[in-house]
């Protein structure tokens, strides 16, 4: 298992998201209603960087064409069969990590 260090827990405030780059992969981490969520960071439509878009009411909004994804389920708001892959995320001793199988 690969553990990717995201950064200090306080760097991800409630209602915010950040982009995480590791090797050639892009992830987005957000905090919604007190919980952290880690998802693949590129929009499946045109590979827009979701961590560079807006995050509002628990939705990641692609900066390219406005596609919205629920951060809890990863589902696209207009077609729930289109989903972002989710990854386990942990907080240890004030640091956040994405767990990749």
C-alpha positions in Angstrom: 0.0 0.0 0.0 1.2 3.5 -0.9 0.6 6.3 1.6 0.6 9.8 0.1 1.3 12.7 2.5 -1.2 15.4 1.9 -0.1 17.9 4.6 -1.1 19.2 8.0 -4.7 18.6 9.0 -5.3 22.3 9.7 -4.4 23.1 6.1 -7.7 21.6 4.9 -10.3 23.8 6.6 -14.0 23.0 6.6 -15.7 23.6 3.3 -12.4 23.7 1.3 -10.6 21.4 -1.1 -7.0 21.1 -2.2 -5.2 19.5 -5.1 -2.6 16.8 -4.4 0.0 15.8 -7.0 2.0 12.6 -6.7 4.1 11.3 -9.5 1.8 11.5 -12.6 -1.4 11.3 -10.5 -3.7 14.1 -9.4 -6.0 13.8 -6.4 -8.4 16.2 -4.7 -8.9 16.3 -0.9 -11.8 18.1 0.7 -13.3 18.6 4.1 -17.1 18.5 4.2 -19.2 18.4 7.4 -16.1 17.6 9.4 -15.0 14.6 7.4 -12.1 14.3 4.9 -12.6 12.9 1.5 -10.0 11.9 -1.2 -11.0 11.5 -4.8 -9.3 11.3 -8.2 -8.5 14.8 -9.1 -9.3 15.1 -12.8 -12.8 15.5 -14.2 -13.7 12.6 -16.5 -15.2 15.0 -19.1 -12.0 16.9 -20.2 -9.5 16.2 -17.4 -10.2 19.5 -15.6 -8.2 19.8 -12.4 -10.9 19.5 -9.7 -8.7 20.8 -7.0 -8.3 24.1 -8.9 -12.1 24.5 -9.2 -14.6 25.6 -6.7 -15.9 23.6 -3.7 -19.4 24.5 -2.6 -22.0 22.7 -0.5 -20.1 19.4 -0.7 -19.6 19.6 -4.4 -16.4 19.7 -6.4 -16.9 21.9 -9.4 -14.7 21.5 -12.5 -13.1 24.8 -13.5 -13.4 23.9 -17.2 -17.1 23.2 -17.8 -18.8 23.3 -14.4 -19.4 19.6 -14.0 -20.3 19.0 -10.3 -19.4 15.9 -8.2 -20.6 15.0 -4.8 -17.5 14.7 -2.5 -19.0 12.0 -0.4 -20.1 9.6 -3.2 -18.0 10.9 -6.0 -21.1 10.9 -8.3 -21.6 13.4 -11.1 -24.7 15.5 -10.3 -26.5 14.9 -13.6 -25.7 11.2 -14.1 -24.9 9.2 -10.9 -23.4 6.4 -13.0 -20.4 8.7 -13.7 -18.3 8.7 -10.5 -14.9 9.8 -9.4 -12.8 7.1 -7.8 -12.6 7.5 -4.0 -9.6 6.7 -1.8 -9.3 6.0 1.9 -7.9 8.9 3.8 -6.5 9.0 7.3 -5.4 11.6 9.8 -2.5 10.7 12.1 -0.7 13.0 14.6 -2.0 16.1 12.8 -1.1 15.0 9.3 -3.4 13.8 6.4 -2.6 10.8 4.2 -4.3 9.3 1.1 -4.0 5.5 1.1 -3.5 3.9 -2.4 -3.9 0.1 -2.7 
